[in-house]
Amino acid sequence: MSQAIENAYAPPLAGKPPVALDRPRTRSKALRMLKPWLYLLPALVLLGIFMYRPLLYTFYLAFHKWSMVPGTEPLYVGFDNFSRLLANKSFADSIGNTVFYTALLLPFSIVIPLALAAVTHHMEGRMKNVYRALFFIPMILAPVSVSAIWRWLFHPSGGLVNTALMKLGLIETPIAYFSDPSFAKWIILLITGWKMIGFSTIMFSAALTGINSEYYEAASQDGAGSMRQFWNITVPLMSPMIIFMLTMSILFSSQWTFAYIDILTTGGPYGTSTNVYYEMYKFAFSNLNAGFSSAASLLFFVVFGVISLALNSLSRRFSFYDN
C-alpha cells in the first residue's frame, strides 16, 4: 500500500518532462467559455457587416465631400459639412417639423392606445381579440398601400373627404390637401398616428395582462371607481411600458413619417412637411452629397443618443415594478 502511494507521487524519470495532470481540465474550461461566443458569432458577424461597418463609414464620410459617383474618392473637408449644415435653412425648417411630429404623435402612441387597451382589457369573450385585431390591422399594412388609400380619400377631385365636405356645405371648392401648406403636415401626422395606434395598443394590452387582478378586486371592495383604479393602479403598474413607448415614439416618430412624406408630399409644399430623415435622404440622393448627409446623420446620432440616455435615466427613476 505504501509502495503504491510512493509510486503515485514519485518524481518523473530523468530526461522526461513532468505530465500536466490538469491540462485536460483547463482545455475543457476554455471550451466551455468559448462555446457561447461560437453561438453568438453568426449574429455578431451580421451586425458588424450590416450595422457597425456602415455606422463607422458614416462617421468617416461626415468629414469628407463625396458625390458617390463611381471612380471618385471622398475629399477631406474637416468640419466644413457641419458649419454649412447649421447654416442651411431647409435643415433648420426640418428640425422644427421633426419636433412637431415628435410632440404631436405622443397622444397617438401613448394616450389613445392606453385608453383603448384599458377599455378592451375588461371585455369578455372573443370581442376583446376582435377589437385588438381591428386596432392592429393598420400597423401591418404596407406604407405604399396606406398612402394610396389616403391619397384617394383626400384627392382634390373626386376624393371622399372633399365630396362629403362639399355636400355638407362646409367648403365651396375642393381642397388640394397635399399641396396646401396649411394641411400637408397635419395629414402626414394623422396618417402616421393612425398607424401607430395599433402597435401601441397591443403593447399596452400585453402589459395589462401582467397586472394582478386582485389589486382591482381589493380596490372595488374599498369603493374605488373605474377612474380611480385606472390612475392609482393601472398607470403606476404600467409605468415601465409607458416610458418604453415614450422612448420609442420620441426616437422613431420621424422615421415612421418618412415613407408618407416621400410618397405623398416629397417634403413639400415649400418644405412644410419634411423632417430631418427626409432631408438627409435628399442631401445624399438628390444633391449627391453623401458627406453632407453623413454630417446630418452624425449630428442627430449624438442628439438622439443624449435623449435616449435621459429617457433611460427617467425610466430607472420613475418606473414601478410589481416585484
Secondary structure by P-SEA (a helix, b strand, c coil): caaaaaaaaccccccccccccaaaaaaaaaaaaaaaaaaaaaaaaaaaaccaaaaaaaaaaccbbbcccccbbbbbbcaaaaaaaaacaaaaaaaaaaaaaaaaacccccaaaaaaaaaacccccaaaaaaaaaaaccccccaaaaaaaaaaaacccccaaaaaaaaacccccccccccccccaaaaaaaaaaaaaaaaaaaaaaaaaaaccaaaaaaaaaacccaaaaaaccccccaaaaaaaaaaaaaacccccaaaaaacccccccccccccaaaaaaaaccccccaaaaaaaaaaaaaaaaaaaaaaaaaaaccccccc
